[in-house]
Amino acid sequence: MRNLVPHRFGSDPEFVFMDTASHAIIPASVLITANKAIGLKSFIGIDGHPATAELRPPPTNNVKHHLYYLAHGIKATNDFLRHSSTSETLLVAAPVVLNEALGGHIHVSLFANEPCTLLAQQMNVVYHVGQLRTYDKSKPGDLSSLDANLVSRMQEYVSKAAAGEATTPDLVCKVLNYIVLPAELWLQPRKGCRERMMKYQNSDTDLNYFVRWLHTTPANRSAGFNSWAYMHVEYRTPSTWLVSPWLAYLYLALVKLVMLNWEHFRKASLRSAPLDVTPEDNSSTFHAILMDRLHASGLTYTRDLRDLPKAIDICGTNRTRWHNALVDVAAWEDLLK
């Protein structure tokens, strides 16, 4: 019996609007909405930074369905630009554009058959960056009044979490990084990629800014998962991948592949040393690492992942062309034909 089952996948990839004449960013709050409350929730919306736009497609369990939602968002945005006074404005997506760091954040929800993790959530705590943190910040946890039995069980949770044996946001990030990070360092422009990583690393010294957890309620929880812990994680390592639907597919497919084969990649990631992302390594180094880590027998693939080898080839062929950061709107619109 599997101890971890992925539930659904989502994303909120970012992009910016650039004026072709001035090569300046037109703030998303100007073109989409100045109402921040609406812009932070809408399908085609704004980020916390007024300059940044992002798409928020509905979560699905099928990668290709998710791409169709994204394609509709890109087409609607481009149609608006072409039929307005901003027809000379382009959609641009790169790790960093004029000092704006753009993420391709991917959401993963999952069920874990881990009584200690479920107990921790019931106690309103989660293990993150070496210590217990409040899980649902709207309901602060209080561990001071726990009886001896609960204290012992919470200590078991902390011990397992620290060893990578209990599912935590940090562990999800580490396991996904085992596969997705080599792809990121291979495919994305290295200067912008490193610059964005440094911005993320320096933005919060006490937490892991490359992953967040969200306190949400699972949709359609079946009876078989009532005693399982549920977790919703926002994986923030990837730079924006909106430049091409093939690049988007590759990132989303790799994430789903890891979650479908969680135990294999969890063990592999715990055995491996972190990748050194700072030197000017040849990108082919990271391609080799990615292919070596994907070369494992017995991995589970779903039908929507069958194009993964093709996507790797196409992305490898086009990656330097995509470094111009212009969103390939025509390619996205082709998905809808």
Secondary structure as the mmCIF struct_conf table of DSSP 4:
data_model
#
loop_
_struct_conf.conf_type_id
_struct_conf.id
_struct_conf.beg_label_comp_id
_struct_conf.beg_label_asym_id
_struct_conf.beg_label_seq_id
_struct_conf.end_label_comp_id
_struct_conf.end_label_asym_id
_struct_conf.end_label_seq_id
BEND BEND1 ASN A 3 ASN A 3
STRN STRN1 LEU A 4 ASP A 19
TURN_TY1_P TURN_TY1_P1 THR A 20 SER A 22
STRN STRN2 ILE A 25 ILE A 26
HELX_LH_PP_P HELX_LH_PP_P1 PRO A 27 PRO A 27
HELX_RH_AL_P HELX_RH_AL_P1 ALA A 28 LEU A 31
TURN_TY1_P TURN_TY1_P2 ILE A 32 ILE A 32
BEND BEND2 ALA A 34 ALA A 34
HELX_RH_AL_P HELX_RH_AL_P2 LYS A 36 GLY A 39
TURN_TY1_P TURN_TY1_P3 LEU A 40 LYS A 41
BEND BEND3 SER A 42 PHE A 43
STRN STRN3 ILE A 44 ILE A 46
BEND BEND4 GLY A 48 HIS A 49
TURN_TY1_P TURN_TY1_P4 PRO A 50 ALA A 51
STRN STRN4 ALA A 53 LEU A 55
HELX_LH_PP_P HELX_LH_PP_P2 PRO A 57 PRO A 59
STRN STRN5 THR A 60 THR A 60
BEND BEND5 ASN A 61 ASN A 61
HELX_RH_AL_P HELX_RH_AL_P3 VAL A 63 ARG A 82
TURN_TY1_P TURN_TY1_P5 HIS A 83 HIS A 83
BEND BEND6 SER A 84 SER A 84
TURN_TY1_P TURN_TY1_P6 SER A 85 GLU A 88
STRN STRN6 THR A 89 VAL A 92
BEND BEND7 PRO A 95 PRO A 95
STRN STRN7 VAL A 96 VAL A 97
TURN_TY1_P TURN_TY1_P7 LEU A 98 ASN A 99
STRN STRN8 GLU A 100 ALA A 101
STRN STRN9 GLY A 103 GLY A 103
STRN STRN10 GLY A 104 ALA A 112
HELX_RH_AL_P HELX_RH_AL_P4 PRO A 115 GLN A 122
TURN_TY1_P TURN_TY1_P8 MET A 123 ASN A 124
STRN STRN11 VAL A 125 HIS A 128
TURN_TY1_P TURN_TY1_P9 VAL A 129 GLY A 130
STRN STRN12 GLN A 131 THR A 134
BEND BEND8 TYR A 135 ASP A 136
TURN_TY1_P TURN_TY1_P10 LYS A 137 SER A 138
BEND BEND9 LYS A 139 LYS A 139
TURN_TY1_P TURN_TY1_P11 SER A 144 SER A 145
HELX_RH_AL_P HELX_RH_AL_P5 ALA A 148 ALA A 162
TURN_TY1_P TURN_TY1_P12 ALA A 163 GLY A 164
BEND BEND10 ALA A 166 ALA A 166
HELX_RH_AL_P HELX_RH_AL_P6 PRO A 169 LEU A 187
BEND BEND11 GLN A 188 GLN A 188
HELX_RH_AL_P HELX_RH_AL_P7 ARG A 190 SER A 203
BEND BEND12 THR A 205 LEU A 207
TURN_TY1_P TURN_TY1_P13 TYR A 209 PHE A 210
STRN STRN13 VAL A 211 LEU A 214
HELX_LH_PP_P HELX_LH_PP_P3 THR A 217 PRO A 218
TURN_TY1_P TURN_TY1_P14 ALA A 219 ASN A 220
HELX_RH_3T_P HELX_RH_3T_P1 ALA A 223 PHE A 225
TURN_TY1_P TURN_TY1_P15 ASN A 226 SER A 227
BEND BEND13 TRP A 228 TRP A 228
STRN STRN14 ALA A 229 TYR A 235
BEND BEND14 PRO A 238 PRO A 238
STRN STRN15 SER A 239 SER A 239
HELX_LH_PP_P HELX_LH_PP_P4 THR A 240 THR A 240
TURN_TY1_P TURN_TY1_P16 LEU A 242 VAL A 243
HELX_RH_AL_P HELX_RH_AL_P8 PRO A 245 LEU A 260
TURN_TY1_P TURN_TY1_P17 ASN A 261 ASN A 261
HELX_RH_AL_P HELX_RH_AL_P9 TRP A 262 ARG A 271
BEND BEND15 SER A 272 SER A 272
HELX_LH_PP_P HELX_LH_PP_P5 ALA A 273 LEU A 275
BEND BEND16 THR A 278 PRO A 279
HELX_RH_AL_P HELX_RH_AL_P10 SER A 283 LEU A 294
TURN_TY1_P TURN_TY1_P18 SER A 297 GLY A 298
HELX_RH_3T_P HELX_RH_3T_P2 ARG A 303 LEU A 305
TURN_TY1_P TURN_TY1_P19 ARG A 306 ASP A 307
HELX_RH_AL_P HELX_RH_AL_P11 LEU A 308 TRP A 322
TURN_TY1_P TURN_TY1_P20 HIS A 323 ASN A 324
STRN STRN16 LEU A 326 LEU A 326
HELX_RH_AL_P HELX_RH_AL_P12 VAL A 329 ASP A 334
TURN_TY1_P TURN_TY1_P21 LEU A 335 LEU A 336
#
